[in-house]
Every structure is written in C-alpha cells, then in structure tokens.
Amino acid sequence: MRAELLSRERMASKHNAAAVREPLTRAATAGAPLMRCSDPAVVTATEHLLNALTDVENTARLEVALEAFGRAVNAATAPQPSWWARRRAVRAGS
C-alpha cells in the first residue's frame, strides 16, 4: 500500500514538472533577446522575471517581477517626444 502511494506521488510529481517545463522553456526563449537589449532597465527586469519564474510557488515575487518588467518595457518602447514638444516643455518650464 505504501509503495503504491509513493509510486502515485512520484508520477504526479513528474507530471507536474513536465507541465511546468514547457512554459518555462518558452519564457526563457522569449526572454533571451531581451537580455541583450540596450536599455539596462529592461535587461534587469527580464532577469528578475526569469528568476521569479523558477520559483512557481512564490506568486508575490512573480507579480512584483511582472509589474517591474511591464514598466521597464513600456518606458523603453514609449515614443520619444518630438523636438518641438521637448522645446515647448522647456519653454513652459522657464
């Protein structure tokens, strides 16, 4: 009886590991190009996110990493104001 329970537990553990392996592999594949980004904030946020993904039970850490990643990517991809808009902002601040 005990051997059967251990066998079931081992099989369930292998099944769970297999279910998590695929999404982690895809996340690492998607994150690899971002690790070479010219924006250091994106690189750092990607690294933190990939590290948080390895600890699937710590959802709070994952949420914080996702939020930081989103902010870094949004800041890096936000369009820069035109020369005229920057000039007007400087004049308005004077």
Phi, psi and omega in degrees: 000312181296320179296322179294319177296317179296321179296316178298318180296318179296318179295318178296320179296317178296321179295316179296319179297319179294323180293329181274331185301315183298309178298324178294320178296317179294321179296318179295320179295318179290327183281338184304311179296328180291337178289346178254012181296149180286343180271114183297333179293323178292318179298312181296315180295322178295317179299315179296321180295314179297322177293321180292329180294335181286340179252076189296340181278341181267080184291331179296317178297320180296318179297317179297316180295320178296318179296315179296320178297314180299316179298316182295316180292319178298318180293322182288331184258359179294136179295140178283141178297150179294166179301320181294319180295320178294320180295318178296322180294321179293316180296320181292330180279347182280000000 
